């Protein structure tokens, strides 16, 4: 039971922000596509905020649960990709770039919104810093306000983290990630065609990037830069 308690505690404040992050990411893709003339997501029942319509067995359930059990405490996941038919877009090349950018833009908006919520929580109750960070071993709050605000603060903080990670990772210029699709749409036709041909091998490229990241620190540096911007603008000083 002692080993299970930290896992349950972690799930309690990380699961909901993760689900919101991946579901709203895909919803944003579908909404923008629909706005520019492609009804595919709506006709497939995917233009909805109902998480059940977007849940992927591996990406939304199995992989996150495996991450909980691995050392390091990291968490990542994804939802089922929303179906898009570029041929139905009003301006396929331009609109597809906007559709691809919508997901990371949604994650960035969620990160900012979560940072603002976290700041409001610390304004409402500055004493919450005495129980910060919320984790096993840190004294819990027994008053009603504390029992509400402390879990909200923990979820807000993790929401910032997971949304920044998803935004940065998805903007990598590698098909089939959103960054690769954006680059394919804005490049001239010849290099765009060359880049699109890499899509079947994109997952191998992504795995390679993940493997060399501990040595080159490219992704972590970008994530750190985004956090520095948030820290200088909306994040409360108590969490730094």
Residue, then its C-alpha position, 0 to 999 in steps of 0.5 A: x500500500x505504501x508503494x501504491x499511495x504515491x501513484x494514486x496521489x500522482x494520478x489524482x492531479x495529473x490525469x485530468x490536465x492530461x485529458x484536457x490537454x490532448x482532447x482540446x488539442x485535437x478539438x482545435x484541429x477539427x474546429x479550425x478545419x470545419x471553420x475553413x470548409x472541411x466537415x470531416x471531423x464533425x461528420x465523424x462525431x469528433x467535433x465534440x468536447x466529450x473525452x470519450x470521442x477522442x480517447x485512444x487506448x494506448x495514448x490516453x490510457x496505457x502509455x500514461x499509466x506506464x509512465x506513472x510506473x516508471x522512475x522520473x515521474x514524467x507523463x505524456x500521452x495523446x488522443x486519436x487524431x481528428x480526421x481531416x480532408x485537405x481537399x475540402x478546405x477552402x484554400x488547402x495549402x494555407x488552411x492546412x497550415x492553420x489547422x496544424x497550428x491550431x493544436x499547439x496554439x490550443x496547448x499554449x492557450x491552456x498553459x497561459x490559462x493555467x498559469x493565470x489560474x495558479x496566480x489567482x489561487x496564490x492571490x486568494x490564499x498566499x498561505x498555500x505556499x506553506x503546503x507547496x509543492x503538493x506531494x506525498x510527505x508535504x503536510x495537507x490542508x484540513x480547512x475547506x479552502x485549502x482542500x479545494x485550492x491545493x489540488x487546483x494548484x497542483x492540477x494547474x501547475x501540471x497543466x502548464x507543464x504538460x501543455x508546454x511540452x505538448x506544444x513544443x514537441x508537436x511543433x518539431x518540424x518533422x512529419x507527421x507532427x504539426x510542425x512538419x505539416x506546417x512546414x510542408x504547407x509554407x515551403x515551396x512545392x519542391x522542398x515541401x514534396x521532399x519533406x512530405x515523403x519523410x512522413x512514413x519514417x517520421x516516427x523513427x526520426x522522432x524516436x531518434x530525437x528523443x534518444x539524443x535529447x539527453x545529450x543535446x538538450x534542444x527540446x528541454x532548452x525550448x521548454x525552459x525558455x517558455x517557462x522563463x517567459x511565463x515566470x516573468x509574466x504570469x506565474x506566481x513567485x511562490x512556485x519558483 
